[in-house]
Amino acid sequence: MASTKETIVLLGDELIRKKGYNAFSYADISKQLNVKNAAIHYHFPTKPDLADAVVDFHTDSFNRFTEKASSRNEADQIKMFLNFYASIQLSGKLCVIGSFAGDWNSMDNEIQEKVTEFTEHVLSWITETLEKGKEKELLSFNAPARIEAMKILTNMCAGTQLARITGSNDFTEIKNSILHEIIN
């Protein structure tokens, strides 16, 4: 069973990814936990403190994902990554990177730096995976690997948003198009 602090992080994450960073308050969390706002402030004195913990949660989750994926070949790792995003889309949530990006100009610099660091971590992994896959002739693309990684991440982040409007099938089409374009 998750601790109160972990539960707050999970609820904060859900609210950020469903409503946006600026569209929720500690009252939203306290209502769901049936506690006073002071209980939330005890663990996270400020909203940026909670956002920091949410980014840490995603960093840890991504590290576990890459550890699990490392036993597979690079084409399968990219498939796993895209399928992970498909599960995000099916849950009705947005990519955490895209969620924070939507509220970027109103966030504290410290949170912007933390989100940037996480985003670079994800992009680096995709880039390295693409490079290794291309060397082994499992993957094929013409752009530099970092540009291709940005295209993949951009499509996944935007795809989760677009699917809210146009439907899940469009997200699936985007995902399948990426796979068709890069996997030999």
C-alpha positions in Angstrom: 0.0 0.0 0.0 1.3 3.4 -1.0 2.2 5.9 1.7 0.3 9.2 1.9 3.2 11.0 0.3 3.3 8.5 -2.6 -0.5 8.7 -3.0 -0.2 12.5 -3.2 2.4 12.2 -5.9 0.3 9.8 -7.9 -2.8 12.1 -7.6 -0.7 15.1 -8.5 0.6 13.2 -11.5 -2.9 12.2 -12.6 -4.2 15.8 -12.2 -1.2 17.3 -14.1 -1.7 14.8 -17.0 -5.5 15.1 -17.1 -6.1 18.7 -16.3 -2.8 20.5 -16.5 -0.4 21.9 -14.0 -2.2 25.2 -13.6 -5.7 23.7 -13.6 -5.5 21.8 -10.3 -5.0 22.8 -6.7 -4.2 21.1 -3.5 -7.9 21.2 -2.7 -8.4 18.7 -5.6 -6.0 16.3 -3.9 -7.3 16.8 -0.4 -10.9 16.1 -1.5 -9.9 12.8 -3.1 -7.9 11.9 0.1 -10.6 13.3 2.4 -8.0 15.3 4.3 -7.4 19.0 4.8 -5.1 21.0 2.5 -2.6 21.3 5.4 -2.0 17.5 5.1 -0.9 18.0 1.5 1.3 21.0 2.4 2.9 18.9 5.1 4.4 16.7 2.5 4.8 19.3 -0.3 4.9 22.8 1.0 4.5 24.3 -2.5 3.0 23.2 -5.8 6.5 23.3 -7.4 7.6 20.8 -4.6 4.9 18.4 -5.7 5.7 19.0 -9.4 9.4 18.1 -8.6 8.3 14.9 -7.0 6.1 14.1 -10.0 9.1 14.5 -12.4 11.2 12.3 -10.1 8.4 9.7 -10.2 8.5 9.8 -14.0 12.3 9.6 -14.1 12.2 6.5 -11.9 9.5 5.0 -14.0 11.4 5.7 -17.2 14.6 4.2 -15.8 12.7 1.0 -14.8 11.2 1.0 -18.4 14.7 1.3 -20.0 16.1 -1.4 -17.7 13.3 -3.8 -18.7 13.7 -2.9 -22.4 17.4 -3.3 -22.4 17.1 -7.1 -22.9 15.4 -6.6 -26.2 16.8 -5.5 -29.6 16.5 -1.9 -30.6 13.5 -2.3 -32.9 11.6 -4.0 -30.0 12.7 -1.3 -27.6 11.2 1.4 -29.9 8.0 -0.7 -30.2 7.9 -1.0 -26.4 8.3 2.8 -26.1 5.5 3.5 -28.6 3.3 0.9 -26.9 3.9 2.6 -23.6 2.6 5.8 -25.1 -0.4 3.9 -26.4 -1.2 2.9 -22.9 -0.9 6.5 -21.8 -3.4 7.5 -24.5 -5.8 4.7 -23.6 -5.8 5.8 -20.0 -7.1 9.3 -21.0 -3.9 11.0 -19.8 -1.4 13.1 -21.6 2.4 12.6 -21.8 3.8 14.3 -18.7 6.3 16.2 -20.9 3.5 17.6 -23.0 1.4 18.4 -19.9 4.2 20.5 -18.4 4.9 22.1 -21.8 1.4 23.4 -22.0 1.9 25.4 -18.8 5.6 26.1 -19.4 5.6 29.9 -19.2 3.8 30.0 -15.9 6.0 27.4 -14.1 8.9 28.1 -11.8 12.4 28.0 -13.4 13.4 25.1 -11.1 10.5 23.0 -12.5 11.3 24.0 -16.0 14.9 22.8 -15.5 13.8 19.5 -14.0 11.3 18.9 -16.9 14.0 19.8 -19.4 16.4 17.4 -17.7 13.9 14.6 -17.8 13.0 15.3 -21.5 16.7 15.2 -22.4 17.0 11.9 -20.6 14.2 10.5 -22.7 15.5 12.0 -25.9 19.0 10.6 -25.2 17.7 7.1 -24.7 15.6 7.2 -27.9 18.6 8.7 -29.8 21.0 6.0 -28.6 18.5 3.3 -29.3 18.0 4.6 -32.8 21.7 4.8 -33.4 22.4 1.3 -32.2 19.4 -0.1 -34.2 20.6 1.6 -37.3 24.1 0.2 -36.9 22.6 -3.3 -36.6 20.3 -2.6 -39.6 17.2 -3.1 -37.5 16.1 0.5 -38.0 16.2 2.8 -40.9 15.8 6.6 -41.1 17.5 9.4 -43.0 17.6 12.3 -40.5 20.2 12.4 -37.7 19.2 10.1 -34.8 18.5 13.0 -32.5 16.1 14.6 -35.0 14.4 11.3 -35.5 14.1 10.9 -31.7 12.5 14.4 -31.4 10.1 13.5 -34.2 9.1 10.3 -32.3 8.7 12.0 -29.0 6.8 15.0 -30.5 4.4 12.6 -32.3 3.8 10.7 -29.1 3.2 13.8 -26.9 1.0 15.5 -29.5 -0.7 12.2 -30.4 -2.0 11.8 -26.9 -3.4 15.3 -27.1 -4.9 15.0 -30.6 -6.5 11.7 -29.7 -8.7 13.5 -27.1 -10.2 15.3 -30.0 -10.1 12.9 -32.9 -10.2 9.5 -31.2 -7.9 6.6 -30.3 -7.7 5.3 -33.8 -5.8 8.3 -34.9 -3.2 7.8 -32.2 -2.8 4.2 -33.3 -2.4 5.3 -36.9 0.4 7.7 -35.9 2.2 5.0 -33.8 1.9 2.5 -36.6 3.2 5.0 -39.2 6.3 5.6 -37.1 6.9 1.9 -36.8 6.4 1.4 -40.5 8.8 4.2 -41.4 11.8 3.2 -39.2 11.6 -0.6 -38.7 13.3 -2.7 -41.4 
